[in-house]
Amino acid sequence: MSYTGSRNVMKLTITETEKRRRIRRRTVTGACIGGLFGAPAPFLAAATFEIGWLFDHLGTAGVAAVALSGAVGVWLGATAGRTEGVRDAALGRGETTLSQYDVRPPVVDGRPTRPSDVGRFHLRMTDRNLQFWEGTDLLWSHPWSEVRLSTVKGNLLLVHHGDREIAELLPVPETMGWDTLLLGAQRLRARSRGL
């Protein structure tokens, strides 16, 4: 990548620095929350299953269980926080996230997906765009004025961009309906066209 002037470099650096700051902030917040929920998990499990006496007799093994549970909580929280940070960093200035849906395409890489494929794919509505994410990878993003949504038998969501279909999506869980999404999309599309 070549830079044509110092103003372009400064503008790029500020934007990238701001994105990294957002990601770092969400990662640290997620790690702290994960640790707060992870560390007391062995005590809650012991109270639930009425095996509190186990911690009295194990001593250092109980401390190790708490430390391990806290570490797992920190790791899971940091991972989830980083994912949300990357998604937030992709938003434009003044753009806000309205809602996010767990979805799954019926087929990925020639193989059918399962209802248990939770958390891999997300359909994200912002006030400007409809975005489709796989983990931290933005697969596509289209402005509301260019997107049209419809359903087949109330379960399969079809996403159209212009005249072509760009996605077929199933809800996770499968009992969730698309009514709220379709209503919100209709309003956002009308607003983006200035109607």
Secondary structure, 3 states (H helix, E strand, C coil): CCCCCHHHHHHHHHHHHHHHHHHHHHHHHHHHHHHHHHCCHHHHHHHHCCCCHHHHHHCHHHHHHHHHHHHHHHHHHHHHHHHHHHHHHCCCCCCCEEEEEEEECCEECCEECCCCCCCCEEEEEECCEEEEEECCEEEEEEEHHHEEEEEECCCEEEEEECCEEEEEEEECCCCCCCHHHHHHHHHHHHHHCCC
